[in-house]
Amino acid sequence: MFIDTATVSIKAGDGGDGYISFRHEKFVDRGGPDGGDGGNGGSIVVVTSLNQNTLAKYRYKKELVAESGKPGYKQKMHGKSGKNLEILLPVGTAVYDAENNLLIDLTTDGQKHVLAEGGKGGFGNAHFVSSRRQAPRLAEKGEKGEAMELRLELKLIADVGIVGLPNAGKSTFLSRVSNARPEIANYAFTTLT
């Protein structure tokens, strides 16, 4: 069995901040608050694919960050939500957290799982209106996105195995039917070195 591993840190997007604004129009005196809400942060989603067969691209890209949500704006405009970051992983990958607990075992093609949830966007000042506070000058900050360290482990089972006695011609056969170039000599256990 061949085992390929990679360690990455992931961070979901932060939520956008709420906006403080008041309605200003020509013949509208004291138009009231109209600050919009911030957008939600993008989540980190793992997706399995049969087109992937190694974790090599995650061995050098150590930090994966989803897009953060944009802040709200005047006229109760909602901020744009961040895009989810999809991580393509091969079938047979197991995902572990920093404490070595198994989070998910990806066994089928097209399987999707959210690993880190994006932060919620903050409310604008239009949400804080009450009968006692008709012109609130406060807005919420967006929530932080989840972050964690992950260990990815891909387990591959060989399609073909060659078994035979020493000096039976296994290495010679392998060099003839594939692009492999094993060392071939006239003594036993040549390929162990």
Beta strands, then each sheet from edge to edge (+ up, - down):
strand 1: 2-11
strand 2: 44-49
strand 3: 63-65
strand 4: 85-90
strand 5: 93-97
strand 6: 102-106
strand 7: 112-116
strand 8: 147-156
sheet 1: 3+ 1+ 8- 5+ 6-
sheet 2: 4+ 2+ 7-
end
